[in-house]
Amino acid sequence: MTAPAESGGALTIAVAEGVITQAQADAIRAIDARGKAKDEPFTLVNNFGDLFLCLGLLIVYLSISRFTLLIGIEPLFVYLGFAALFWVLADIFVFKARRKFPAVISALLFVWLGFQAWMIAVPESFSVERLVAGRGTLVPLGVLTVLFTAALVRFRLPILVLGVSVSAVLMVFTYAMRHVEPLAAFSVLALCGAALLAVGIYLDLRDRSRTGPEHEWALWLFVVGSPLLVHGIMLHQLKAFLPTAIGFTAAGASPDMLVDQMGGIILTISGLAILFTLLGLILDRRSLVASSLLYFTGVLSYAAWQSGAGLSVIFAAVPLTIGLLVIVLGLAWNPLRDLILRLFPIARWFRPPSKV
């Protein structure tokens, strides 16, 4: 009998060769993992063969520009033709060859070429600067969302949730920036993040041992939902503070009064960052903690500045402190999480403490 620690690769091969189905492999993994809580499982590249196939895909993509000049075909038809080619390749990688990473690259190239074809067929002003400022055009974002959704529905690759979520949220945020105040738009951003996290938490509750397919869908929902929620709330706080600070300055307030106001917002941001860290530990999702690191950096920089440290000291000491904090937290994640779960009665709802 194959040892449990060695069964994962054998199951993958068995599924690829049609000996068992993917559902049967998932059931065997669930039995193997029963009684254990693994650390956030994540698999995208199985072996070097996947990377070799991806190299071929990228070489095919790079040939597009030369292909257009050589034959003299309109770029629109070239992009559409190659988009169809990558769709077929993604279909083969997903349903025939069982190659996840090449399938992901093929699907992403399909979306990118489909989007380029749209931009050629329907020329519109589209710039990264306007998009980041929330002033982009809605139609291209809608097309991008549709392309990602089509690929997600067909290929069922969890990582494509990133593309669907980001493009859809950008479309909602752009609409909000046109019709409401910036503070309300940031609130919309935070609500979108909260909705994605709610779906991720639901999937985690359905698969507390993280041995089934739900955990991977939840992983990507947390990856995109965490920064949306954290940055949406934090930016709302900072945006609300700026008019107050400007008002104090215009009214000729003393520097001490302005420092007091700044101290208040720092305390608020610190409290929110700690809250997100605790939530990340309870849910066993590091993305919430990672999304708060920027604000931990800001708080430490402000504290160092208040202590009279020079800029050179701040730029050297703060990154060192944050880096060491991340390393210590990463190493002590499971023991610290076990401790927190014992302090909260809601612990039984979420992933059990690690036994490894």
N, C-alpha and C positions, 0 to 999 in steps of 0.2 A: 504493500500500500504506500502511496506517495505521502511523504510527511506533509503536515499542514503548511509549513513554511515554504514548501516547494510547489504547492499545488496551484498557485496563481498562474505561473507560466504554462503549466500543462493544461489548465482550463482554457486559457486564451488560444492555445494551439488546437484544442479539441473543438472549440467554437469555430475557428477559422477553417478547419477541415470538415465541418459539418457533422462531427460525431455526436455533439450535443447542441442544444439550442442555447441562445444567450440567456433566456429565462432560467433554464436548468443550471447554467454556470453561476448565475446570480444566487440561486437557491443554495448551491453547494458552498459558495463563499459565505453566505449568511450563516450556515451551519458551522463552518470552520471558525467564524468570528464570534460565535455565540459565547457570551460570558466575558468577552474582551471589548475594550473601547479603543479603537485605533486612533492615531493622531491624524486629523484632517487628511484623508486619503486624496491623492491627486495623481492622475496618470494621463499624460498627453502623448508622449513619445515612448513607444515600446522598445525600439531597438534602432541600430544604425540604418537598417533597411528603410525605415520611415524617413530618416533624414536624406537618404540617397534618392528616394522618390521625390521628396520636396525639392531637392536640387534640380532634378529634371523638370519639375513644374515651373520653377523660376526661370530656367533657361528657355523654356517654351514661351513664357511671358515676355522675356527680353527680346524675343525674335519678332514681336508684333510690329515695332516701328520699321524694321528692315523689310518685313513682309509687305507692308503697305507701299513702300517706295518701289520694291521690286516688281510687283504686279500692277501697280497703279490703281488699285481698288479704293473706293471712298473709305476714309477711316471709320465712318459709321458702320459699314457692313463688316469691316475687319473686326471691330470691337464686338459686334453682335455675334459673329462667327466664332471668335475665340471664347466669348462668354458661354456660348452653347457647348463648346468643346470642354471647358472646365466644368460645366454642369454634368456632362456625361462622365467625365473622369471622377468627379465627386460621387456620383451614383455608383460607379464601379468600386471605388475605395470603401464606400460605406456598406454596400449590400453584397459585394462579391469577395473582395480581397480582405475586408475587415481591417483596414488601415486608417486609424483615427486621425493622426496628424496630417498625412497627405490629403485626407478628405476635408479637413478644416482649411488647409491652404487652398485647395481647389474651390471650395465654396466661397472663400474670401475673394479669390481672384474673379469668380463669376460675378459677385456683387460689385466689385470695383469696376470691371469692364462694362457691366450693365449700366452703372452710374455714369461712366464716361460716355457711353453711347447716348444716354439721355441728354447729357450736357451738350453734346454735339448736335443732336436733333432739335433740341429746344434751348437755344442759347439764353442764359440768364446770368445776371450779375451774382457771383458767388465768391465770397472771400472768407478766409479764416478769421480775419479781424472782425468782420461784421457778425460772423457766426458766434464767436466768443462773447461779443458785446450783446448778444441776444437780438441782433437786428438783421439776421439772415433771412433769406426767402424761404417760405414754407414749402413750396412745391418740391424743390430738390430734396429737402429733408423727408418729405412724404414718400418720394420715389425710393430713397435709400431705405426707409423703414419697410416698404413693400418688398424690396429685393431681399433684405435680411429675413423678413418673415417667410417669404417663399422658400428660401434655403433652409430655414429652421423647420418648417412644417414638413418638407420633403426628407431632409437628411437626419433630423432629430439629434443634432450635435449640440450639447449643452452650451458650449462656449459661444455659439451664435446668439445666445441670450444677451451677451454684451452688446453686439451690434444693434439688435432690435431695441433694447432698452435705451441705449445712448441716443440713437437717432430719434426715437419716439419722444424721449424727454426733452431733447433739444427743440423739437417741433413745438411741444407744449410750452417750453420756456420762452421761445421766440414769440409765440402768440401772446403769452402773458406780459412780456415786456412791452408789447405794442398797446395793451389795453389797460394795464394797471400800473400802480406805482412800483418802483424797484423793490421796496421792502416786501410788498405783496408777492412780487415775482419770485423773490428768494424763498418765500414761504411755500410757493407752489413747487419749487425745486425740492425743498425738504419733504413735502408731502409725497412727491413722486418717489423719493428715496425710501420713505417710510412704507409706502405701498409695496415696493419691491422687496424690502426686508420682511414684511409681513408674509409674503408668499414664500420667501426663503425659510422663515421660521416654521411655517406650516409644513413644508417639505421635510425639514429636519425632524419635526415631531413625528412624522410618518416613518422615518428611518433613523431612529435614535442611535443605532449601532453603526450607521453609515457604511453599510455593506451593499445596499441596493443602488439603483440608478438615481434615486431622488437626491442623494447627497451632492452629486455633481451639478445638478441643476441649481440646487440651493447655493453651492459654492459661488457660481458666477452671479447669481442674484445678489449675494452679499458683496461681491467685488464691485459691482456697479452701484448698488443701493447704499452702501456705507458712505462713500464720499459724497453722494448726493444729499443724504440726510445730514451728515456732519457739517459739510461746507455750507449747505443751505441755511442751517441754524446759525452757524458761526458768522457767516456773512451778513445775515439779518441783524445780529447783535452789533457787528462793527459798523454797518451802514446806519443803524439807528444812533450810534454814538457820535459819528462824524458831525452831524448838524449841531449837536450839543457842544462839541469841542469848538467848532467854528463860532458858535454863538458866544461862548465864554470869551474867546479871543477878541471878537468884535466889540464886546462890552467892556473890554479892558480889565478882565478878571486877572487876579494874581496868578503867577505860575503854580503856586501851591494848590489853588482851587482846581486848576486843570489837572494837576497830578492826582488829586483826589478822585476826579472823575475817571481818569485813566486807570487808577487803581481799582475802581469799581468794575469796569469792564473786564479787567484782567482777572479779577476774582470770579466773575461770571463765566468767562471762557475756561478758567481752570476747573471750575466745578463741572462744567459740561464735558470737558475732556476726561476728567476722572470718571464721570458717569458712563461715558461711552466705553471706557476701558473696562469698567466692571461689567457692563452689558456684554462686551466681547468675551470676557472670561466665562460668564454664565452660559452664553450660547456656544462657547468654544469656537469662535470665529475671529481670527486675528485681523481681518480687514477693518473692523470697527476701530481697533487700536491703531492700526497703520494710518487710518484717515485722520486721527487726532494728533499725529506726531508733529505736523506743521504748527499746531497751536501750542503744544508743549514747548516747541522751539521758541515761539514768540514770547511765551510766559517767562522762560528762562532768560531770554535776551533782555526782557524788561527788568527782571530782578537783578541781573548783572549790571545793567545801566544805572539802576537806582542805587546800587552799592558803590558806584563811582568807578567801576572798571572801564578801561579804555576799549576802543573798538577792536584793537588787535586781540586783546584778551577775550572779548566776547566772541569774535569770529573763530577763535581757536578752541575756547573752553566749551562753548555751547554745543557744537557738533560732536565733540568728544563725549560730553555727558549724555547726549541723546543716543549716540551709537552704543555706548556701554549699557545704557538703560534698556535698549532694544535687545542686546545680547543676553543680559541678565534675565529679562522678562521671557525671552524665548527659551532659555534653559530651565527656568523655574515655572514655566507655564502650567504644566500638569499639577505639581504640588500646590501651587497658588490657587489654581482652579478648584482643586479638591477642598481646600480650606474654605473658599468662598461658598461653595455649594453646601457645606455643612452649616453655614451661617444663615442661609436663606431657605425658608420652608418650601419655596416653589421649585427647589432643585429637582424634585422627582418628575417634573414636567419635561425637563430637558435631557440632554445627553448625559448618561451616567458618568461618574468619575473614572478617570483612566486607571487601569490596573497594570500598566506597563511602565 
